[in-house]
Amino acid sequence: MHVFLMGGTGFLGNHLAHYLHGQGHTLSLLVRSEKKKGMFPSDCEVIGGDPLQPGPWQESAAKADLVVNLVGKNIFARWTEQEKEQIYTTRIEATRMAVQAIAQSESPPALVNANAVGYYDPNREEVATENAPPGENFLSRVSIDWQSEALKAEKHGSRVVILRIAPPLSKDGGALASMLTPFRLGLGGRLGSGKQPFPWIHLTDFLRAVEFLAQKQDVSGPANICAPEIVNNTEFTRALAKTLRRPALFPVPSLALKLALGELSQMLLQAPKVKPEVLLQNGFEFRFPSITMALQDILAR
């Protein structure tokens, strides 16, 4: 399969590029600077271009079997109005450019487009499968518009898969990596009450799920990319502390998080319960279905 990857220089994108290459797929990678070329296997095609702007790169994307779009500004920063605008714009514009590329093709590639479990209402008591309604907060509004933009590719004959991604766990990036130092020092603890759900997925299962959905020709629409085990923040904290053999005695009060992070704290103090129903119904087998298995694997390496 010939894959055109947008966002390959980011944490998830770079891991996905190496994984897909290792699985024998042909890769074309869009990068803003060719200085990034060394990040990828030498036999990958690296194409210069801005994913937020039209350009010759779209002709290459149109020739692929699959376009994977993971472009989006990192959300882990204090959400000023300027920061929120960039979080929104990078996701919408990159997706719009991907759809424009697909529209140029006589044989439209499939589109696998990033999204987030932030789509769902974090106050919802019921478990959210892919049919659950969206929330009304900032991340939900971003996710709704992001998805709508991607689904426009269907008008051009493309199969579209929307990846509603939970935080992937890895020790070299993402949420877990930022927690390891305080927990290893015995300074970790739950966030707020600790009762809020903590959706997650092992990085390996994230990579495998993307490939699985890309190749599953009869699957389209939203797919929750999360582990089947639902845990709350306290349960995750205990599992991490136990795996590291450290105490977790320093909870972070909700007020302290709100003062330090502003609106971003909502994402840490509230989260939806999410089930990967589409993956499970289509026969995807998780290698790391439980948080204990996932943390033991990640931290033993």
N, C-alpha and C positions, 0 to 999 in steps of 0.2 A: 504494500500500500504506500502510495506517495502522499506524505503528510506535509502540509504547509503550516508551520507553527508561528503564531504571533505571541510575543511575550516570553520568548525562550530564554531571555537573560535574567528573568526573575527567579525566585526560589523554586516555585513549583515548575515553571517552564523549563528551567535548566535540568532539573531531575527528569522531567518527562522526555526531553530531547534525548538524554542518554539512555533512558529506559527503552524508548521506541526504536532507537538505533540498535540497541542490543537485541531487540526482538526481530531485527531484520527488515524494518521498514526504511523506505527512502525518505530523507528529510530535507526540506527547504526551510531555512530559518530567517525570519525578518529581524534585523537589528538596526538600531539608529546609528551605531558607530561600528565600523569594521574592526576596530580595536578589540571588539568582543569576540572575534572569530575564534580565538584560542580557547574559548570556553567549551567548544563543541568538538566532537570527533572530526578528524581531518577530512573524511570523505563526505561530510554533510555540505550541502549548498548553503552558503551564507549570502543573503541579499540585503543590501543597504536600503533603508527607507524609514519613513515616519508612519507608524500605524494609525496616527490620528489625521493623516493627510492623504489625499489621493496621490498616486504615483505609479511608476512602471512596475513596482512590486506587485500590483494588483493583477497584472497579466500572468505573472508566475503563479499566484494563488489560484487563479481561474483554471489553471492546467492540472492542479492537484486532484487527488481522489478525495481528500479530506482537508478542511481548514479547521485548525484548533486555535481558538482565541482565548488567551489568558491575560490579556492586557488590562491593567488597572492599577492606579496609584495605591500604595500600601495604606491601609486604613488605620494602622497603629501610630497615630499622631494626634495631638490635641486638635479637636475639630473646630477650628476657626471657620468663619464663613468662606474664606479663601480656600482652606483645605477641603471643605465639603464640596465646593464647586469643582475642584480638581478631581476628587474622588468620583464625582458624578460624571464629569466631562470625559475623563480618560476612558471610562467604561463604555459610555454611549457612543462616543466618536469612533473608537477602535472597532466596535461592533458594526457601526454604520459603514465603515470602510471595508470591513470583511464582506458585508452583504453586497456592497457595490462591486467588489471583485467577483463574487459568485454570479452576479447578474451579467457579467461579461462572457460567461462560459456557455458553450453550446452543450456541454455535458456537465451540468452543475455539480461541484463537489458537495459532499455533506459538510455541515457546519456543527462542530462541537464547541459550544460557547460557555464560558465560565459564568457563574452566578453564585449565590450564597444562600445558606440556610437562614440568613437574615431576612429573607423574603417573608418568612412566617411571623405571625403575631407571637412575641415572646411571653405574653400573658395568657396564652391559650392553655387550658388545662389538659385537653386531649392531645394525644400523640399526632404529630403532623405527618401525614403521607403526602404524596405529590399533589393530591387533589385538595388539600387544605387551603383555605383562603389566606391572602397576604395580611401583613400587619399594616400599621399606619405611621411607623416611625421613620427616621431618615434612611436607615439601611433597607427597610422594606420598600420605600419609594424608589430608591436607587435600583433595587433588584427588579421591581415591576417594570420600570422603563427599560432597563438593560435587557430583560427577557423579551419585551415587546419589539425592541429593535432587532434582536436576533431572529425572531420568528418571521420577520419580513422576508427572509431568504426563502421561505416556503413558496412564496409567490413566483419565485424563479426556478422552482422545481427541485430545491435542495431539501434533503432530510436534515432536520435540525434537532439537536439534543442540547438541552439546557442543564448544565451541571450545577446543582444547588449544593455547594461544597461546604462541609463542616471543616473546622480547623484541622489540617493534617498534622500529625505528630511526627517529629523528627528531631534529632539532637543538633542538627546543623542549620536550623532555620525555623521560622514560624513561632507559634505561641510557646511550645514546650521548651525550645532552646533558650528563650528569655527567662524561663522559670528555674532552670537548672542550677545556676549559681547560688541564689538565695536558699534553695532547698538543700543543696549539698553542704551549705554552711549551717544548716539547721535553723534557718530563718524563715522558712516557708510557712504557709498557712492558707486556710480557706479565704475566699473573697466574700465580704459581706456576710449574709446569713449562711451561705454555703448550700442553701436549698435549691438554688437555681440550676436548671439542667446544664450539662456541659457536653454539647454535641462534639464529636471528634471522629477521626479516621486515621489509621496508621498510613504513613506516606506510601508504603509499598502497595497497600490496598487501593489508595487513591490512583496510583499509576496504573495498576491492573484494571481498575474500574473504567478509566478513561479509554484504554485500549479495547476493553470488552464492549463498551457502548458504541465505540467507533466502528467496530466490526459487526455489531448486531443490527443487520439491515432492517429488521422489522420493529425496531424501537425508535421512537421519536418523542419529543416533548421533554418535560422536566424529569430529572432523575436526582433523587437525594443521594449525595456522595458522603455517606456517614456510616459509622459502624452500627451493627444491629443492637448492641448493648447500650441502653440509655443509663447514664450515670449523672449525678448532680456534682456540683463543685466540691462538696465535702468528700464524696466518695472518690473523686479523681485525686484530690489532695492526699487522702490517706493512702491510695494505691501508689502514688508517686513517692511519698515519704517512705513507705514500706520497701519499695523497690530499691531506693537509695540507702535504706537502713539509717534514716535520719528522723528526728522528731519533726513534727509540723505544728509548732506551738504558737505561732504568731499570726493570727487572723488579721486581715486588713479590713478595718471598718468601712462600711458603705460611704460614710461622710468623707473619710480620707480619700477614697478613690474618686469621689465626685469633685473634691477640691483639687486633686492632682491632675485629673484627666478631663474634667468637664463632661460634655455630652458623650464622649467615648466610653465613659464608665457604664453607661446604660447597657452596652454590649456585653460587658463583663458581669454585670449584676442581674441581667435578665437574658434568657435565651430560650428558644423553643425546644420541646421534646420532639425529636425527629426520627423517623423510621425509613430505611432504604427500601421501600416496598417494590419499586421498579426493578432494582438490582436483584432482590430476592426472588421475585416472581419469574424473572428471566434466567434463573439458574446460576447467578454469580455466587461463587464460594469465597467467603472471606478467609484469609489466612490468619487474621488477627481479629476475631469477633469480640474479644473481651479486653477491657482496659488493662487488666493484669498481664495478659499475654502480650499486648502491644508494648507496654512499658518495659517488660522484661527483655523483649527482643531488642528494642531500641537502645536501652541502656547497658546491655551486655556486650554490644558491639564496640 
